[in-house]
Amino acid sequence: MVTAAALLLAFFNDSHPAVAARIPLPRPRPVDAPSAKAEPSTGPAQKSAEPEAATPPPPSACRLALTEAIAIAPSIPDIHGPGGCGGEDLVRLEAVMLPDEHRVTLKPAAILRCKMATAVADWVRSDIEPVAKGLGSEVAELDNFDSYECRGRNRVAGAQLSEHGRANALDVRSFRFADGRTISLTDRNVPRDVRETVLHSACARFSTVLGPGSDGYHEDHIHLDLMERHNDYRICEWDVWDPLPAIAPMLPMPRPLDAPPREMADEPAAAKAGGEAKPASQQAAEKPAAEKRPKKKRR
């Protein structure tokens, strides 16, 4: 096959011999030269320009135990927020599965540490469901008032970090049953024995239980957490109030308009002596003049 270089060389040789004489030609390739084909490198493998994806840590024992037969709780990435907020081994607790495979939905879903989510699931399955069955129904929904939130205790500015900020707490207001009834844990009209049963079960499973009468911040819900304290110290403060009376107690009759005015003694001593007490203005006028003289102030 005639190459382009050969055609050019023939053109210049035919038409411009002087120019062709001045054009240098490439030297012939040595016989012992290696092949021009690129051979694969035998050196160490080059690193990829793209960073390698971090290998996720293996699931914890808690995560392995919290199966879909117990709860619908998908894992979520760790949270590292300001001031120590967040945590590791977190899940989004969407529902608790009862032993009969009925689902107790959390509304809204709760962001919790795996251990806290497991404690909530066990509490609902083992303690709350028997209460519902005793009332002729079963649990269908848990009213989640608050779970993970990066804040101080009781939302007080500058307060110590709440267990909510560590994804280690859950606030519960009520449970809804399958028959449509809603049982509020702080409602005085709910039978007292039902509320006391829930109280004792919660205090047995969680290290902190706060409700009405605890600190003024938990009058309409129950706070639950798994805070670790020295010597496994636990707090259970929830006053189960008695129901309000159906009929308000009788109040004293109002004072008649034509009743004589009440007379108050100015001096208790005068009342004891049986004498008539004088008004304070009259007593001041009867004091000796010497007692009225101003005294010199000491500097």
C-alpha positions as CSV (number, residue, x, y, z in Angstrom):
1,M,0.0,0.0,0.0
2,V,1.4,3.4,-1.0
3,T,1.7,5.7,2.1
4,A,1.1,9.4,2.2
5,A,4.8,10.0,2.8
6,A,5.7,8.1,-0.4
7,L,3.2,10.1,-2.4
8,L,4.6,13.4,-1.1
9,L,8.1,12.3,-1.8
10,A,7.3,11.3,-5.3
11,F,5.6,14.7,-5.8
12,F,8.5,16.7,-4.6
13,N,11.0,14.5,-6.6
14,D,9.0,15.1,-9.8
15,S,8.2,18.7,-9.4
16,H,10.8,20.2,-7.0
17,P,14.0,18.1,-6.9
18,A,15.9,20.7,-5.0
19,V,13.3,20.9,-2.2
20,A,13.2,17.1,-2.0
21,A,16.9,16.9,-1.4
22,R,16.7,19.1,1.6
23,I,13.9,17.1,3.4
24,P,15.4,14.6,6.0
25,L,13.9,11.2,6.1
26,P,13.4,9.3,9.4
27,R,16.0,6.7,10.3
28,P,15.0,3.1,9.8
29,R,13.8,1.3,13.0
30,P,16.4,-1.0,14.5
31,V,15.8,-4.7,14.0
32,D,16.2,-5.4,17.8
33,A,13.8,-2.7,18.9
34,P,10.8,-3.9,21.0
35,S,7.4,-4.1,19.6
36,A,5.4,-0.8,19.6
37,K,2.4,-2.4,21.2
38,A,1.7,-1.2,24.8
39,E,2.3,-4.0,27.2
40,P,0.5,-4.3,30.6
41,S,2.4,-2.9,33.5
42,T,3.9,-5.4,35.8
43,G,4.5,-2.9,38.6
44,P,2.2,-2.3,41.7
45,A,-1.4,-1.6,40.9
46,Q,-2.2,2.1,40.8
47,K,-4.7,3.5,43.3
48,S,-8.1,4.5,41.9
49,A,-8.7,8.2,41.7
50,E,-12.1,7.8,43.4
51,P,-12.0,7.4,47.2
52,E,-13.1,4.0,48.5
53,A,-16.5,3.9,50.2
54,A,-16.2,3.5,54.0
55,T,-17.2,0.0,55.1
56,P,-20.3,0.2,57.4
57,P,-19.7,-1.3,60.9
58,P,-21.3,-4.7,61.5
59,P,-24.8,-4.6,63.1
60,S,-24.9,-4.5,66.9
61,A,-26.3,-7.3,69.0
62,C,-29.3,-5.1,69.7
63,R,-29.9,-4.5,66.0
64,L,-29.7,-8.2,65.3
65,A,-32.2,-9.0,68.1
66,L,-34.7,-6.3,67.1
67,T,-36.2,-8.2,64.2
68,E,-39.3,-7.4,62.2
69,A,-41.2,-9.9,64.3
70,I,-40.8,-7.5,67.2
71,A,-40.8,-4.1,65.6
72,I,-40.6,-2.2,62.3
73,A,-37.5,-0.2,63.0
74,P,-35.1,0.4,60.1
75,S,-31.6,1.5,60.9
76,I,-30.7,5.1,60.2
77,P,-27.2,6.8,60.0
78,D,-25.6,8.0,63.2
79,I,-26.3,11.6,64.3
80,H,-23.5,13.8,65.5
81,G,-25.1,17.2,66.4
82,P,-23.9,20.2,68.3
83,G,-23.4,20.0,72.1
84,G,-23.3,16.2,72.2
85,C,-26.6,15.8,70.5
86,G,-27.3,12.6,68.6
87,G,-26.0,9.1,69.0
88,E,-25.1,5.8,67.3
89,D,-26.9,2.6,66.5
90,L,-30.1,4.6,65.8
91,V,-33.4,3.3,64.4
92,R,-36.7,4.8,63.3
93,L,-39.3,3.0,65.3
94,E,-42.4,3.0,63.1
95,A,-44.5,0.2,64.7
96,V,-44.4,-2.5,67.3
97,M,-45.5,-6.0,66.3
98,L,-47.6,-7.8,68.8
99,P,-47.2,-11.6,69.3
100,D,-50.4,-12.1,67.3
101,E,-48.8,-10.1,64.5
102,H,-51.1,-7.1,64.9
103,R,-49.3,-3.8,64.4
104,V,-49.1,-0.9,66.9
105,T,-48.2,2.2,64.9
106,L,-46.2,5.0,66.5
107,K,-47.5,8.4,65.3
108,P,-45.2,9.9,64.3
109,A,-42.4,7.5,64.0
110,A,-39.8,7.8,66.8
111,I,-36.0,8.3,66.3
112,L,-34.4,6.3,69.1
113,R,-31.3,4.4,70.1
114,C,-31.7,0.7,69.4
115,K,-31.8,-0.2,73.2
116,M,-34.5,2.4,73.9
117,A,-36.6,1.2,70.9
118,T,-36.3,-2.4,72.2
119,A,-37.4,-1.3,75.7
120,V,-40.5,0.5,74.2
121,A,-41.3,-2.5,72.0
122,D,-41.1,-4.9,75.0
123,W,-43.2,-2.6,77.1
124,V,-46.0,-2.4,74.6
125,R,-45.9,-6.1,73.8
126,S,-45.7,-7.4,77.4
127,D,-47.4,-4.8,79.5
128,I,-49.7,-2.5,77.5
129,E,-51.3,-5.2,75.4
130,P,-52.5,-7.1,78.5
131,V,-54.0,-3.9,79.8
132,A,-55.9,-3.4,76.5
133,K,-57.1,-7.0,76.6
134,G,-58.4,-6.5,80.1
135,L,-60.5,-3.6,78.8
136,G,-61.9,-5.8,76.0
137,S,-59.7,-4.6,73.1
138,E,-56.1,-4.4,71.8
139,V,-53.6,-1.6,71.2
140,A,-53.5,-0.1,67.8
141,E,-51.6,3.2,68.1
142,L,-49.1,5.0,70.4
143,D,-49.3,8.7,70.5
144,N,-45.6,9.8,70.3
145,F,-45.4,13.3,71.8
146,D,-41.6,13.6,71.4
147,S,-38.6,11.5,70.7
148,Y,-35.2,12.7,69.3
149,E,-34.8,16.5,69.6
150,C,-31.5,18.4,70.2
151,R,-32.5,20.5,73.2
152,G,-31.9,21.1,76.9
153,R,-34.1,19.6,79.6
154,N,-37.7,20.8,79.5
155,R,-36.6,23.1,76.6
156,V,-35.0,25.5,79.1
157,A,-32.3,27.6,77.5
158,G,-28.9,26.7,78.9
159,A,-30.2,23.6,80.8
160,Q,-28.3,20.3,80.8
161,L,-28.8,18.2,77.6
162,S,-32.0,16.2,77.7
163,E,-32.1,12.5,77.0
164,H,-34.2,13.5,74.1
165,G,-31.1,15.1,72.6
166,R,-29.4,11.7,72.9
167,A,-32.2,9.8,71.2
168,N,-32.7,8.0,74.5
169,A,-36.2,9.2,75.5
170,L,-39.8,9.0,74.5
171,D,-42.8,11.0,75.6
172,V,-46.1,9.2,75.4
173,R,-49.5,10.9,75.7
174,S,-52.0,8.1,75.0
175,F,-52.8,4.8,73.4
176,R,-55.6,4.2,70.9
177,F,-57.4,0.9,71.0
178,A,-58.7,-1.1,68.1
179,D,-62.3,-0.4,69.0
180,G,-61.6,3.4,68.7
181,R,-61.2,4.3,72.3
182,T,-58.3,6.5,73.3
183,I,-56.7,6.0,76.8
184,S,-54.8,9.1,77.9
185,L,-52.3,8.2,80.6
186,T,-52.9,11.5,82.5
187,D,-56.7,11.6,82.2
188,R,-58.3,11.4,85.6
189,N,-61.3,9.8,84.1
190,V,-59.4,6.7,83.1
191,P,-59.8,4.1,85.8
192,R,-57.2,4.6,88.5
193,D,-56.2,0.9,88.6
194,V,-55.4,1.1,84.8
195,R,-53.2,4.1,85.3
196,E,-51.4,2.6,88.3
197,T,-50.8,-0.6,86.3
198,V,-49.2,1.4,83.5
199,L,-47.2,3.3,86.1
200,H,-45.7,0.3,87.7
201,S,-44.9,-1.4,84.4
202,A,-43.1,1.7,83.1
203,C,-41.1,2.2,86.3
204,A,-39.9,-1.4,86.1
205,R,-38.6,-1.1,82.6
206,F,-37.2,2.5,82.3
207,S,-34.7,4.3,84.5
208,T,-36.7,7.6,84.4
209,V,-40.5,8.0,84.5
210,L,-41.9,11.5,84.8
211,G,-45.6,12.4,84.9
212,P,-48.1,14.6,86.6
213,G,-46.8,16.0,89.9
214,S,-43.1,15.5,89.0
215,D,-41.9,19.0,88.0
216,G,-44.7,20.8,86.3
217,Y,-43.5,20.0,82.8
218,H,-45.2,16.6,82.4
219,E,-48.8,17.2,83.4
220,D,-50.2,16.0,80.0
221,H,-47.8,13.2,79.0
222,I,-45.4,10.6,80.4
223,H,-41.6,10.9,79.9
224,L,-39.6,7.6,79.6
225,D,-35.9,7.2,79.2
226,L,-33.0,4.9,79.8
227,M,-30.5,7.4,81.4
228,E,-27.6,5.7,83.1
229,R,-26.9,6.9,86.6
230,H,-24.5,6.0,89.4
231,N,-25.4,2.8,91.2
232,D,-28.3,2.3,88.7
233,Y,-30.3,5.0,90.4
234,R,-33.8,5.3,89.1
235,I,-36.5,8.0,89.1
236,C,-40.2,7.2,89.2
237,E,-42.3,10.4,89.7
238,W,-45.9,10.1,88.5
239,D,-48.8,11.0,90.8
240,V,-51.9,9.1,89.8
241,W,-54.6,11.7,90.7
242,D,-58.1,10.6,91.8
243,P,-61.0,11.5,89.5
244,L,-62.6,14.8,90.0
245,P,-65.9,14.7,91.9
246,A,-69.0,14.6,89.7
247,I,-70.6,17.3,91.8
248,A,-68.6,20.2,93.1
249,P,-68.4,20.5,96.9
250,M,-70.8,23.0,98.5
251,L,-69.4,26.4,99.1
252,P,-70.3,28.6,102.1
253,M,-73.3,30.8,101.6
254,P,-72.5,34.4,100.5
255,R,-72.6,37.1,103.3
256,P,-76.0,38.8,103.4
257,L,-76.0,42.4,102.2
258,D,-77.7,43.7,105.4
259,A,-75.2,42.0,107.7
260,P,-73.4,44.4,110.1
261,P,-69.8,45.2,109.2
262,R,-67.1,43.1,110.8
263,E,-65.1,44.9,113.5
264,M,-61.5,44.2,113.8
265,A,-59.4,44.9,117.0
266,D,-56.4,47.1,116.3
267,E,-54.5,45.8,119.4
268,P,-54.7,42.2,120.5
269,A,-54.0,43.3,124.1
270,A,-57.0,45.5,124.2
271,A,-59.2,42.6,122.9
272,K,-57.8,40.3,125.7
273,A,-58.5,43.0,128.4
274,G,-62.1,43.3,127.2
275,G,-61.7,47.0,126.6
276,E,-62.7,48.8,123.4
277,A,-59.8,49.3,121.0
278,K,-59.1,52.8,119.8
279,P,-58.4,53.5,116.2
280,A,-54.7,53.8,115.3
281,S,-55.1,57.5,114.4
282,Q,-56.5,58.3,117.8
283,Q,-53.7,56.4,119.6
284,A,-51.1,58.3,117.6
285,A,-52.6,61.7,118.7
286,E,-52.5,60.7,122.4
287,K,-48.8,60.0,122.4
288,P,-46.7,62.5,124.4
289,A,-45.0,65.2,122.4
290,A,-41.6,63.9,123.5
291,E,-42.1,60.6,121.7
292,K,-42.8,62.5,118.5
293,R,-39.5,64.4,118.4
294,P,-37.2,63.1,115.7
295,K,-34.1,61.4,116.9
296,K,-30.7,62.3,115.6
297,K,-29.4,59.9,113.0
298,R,-26.1,58.3,113.6
299,R,-23.6,58.5,110.8
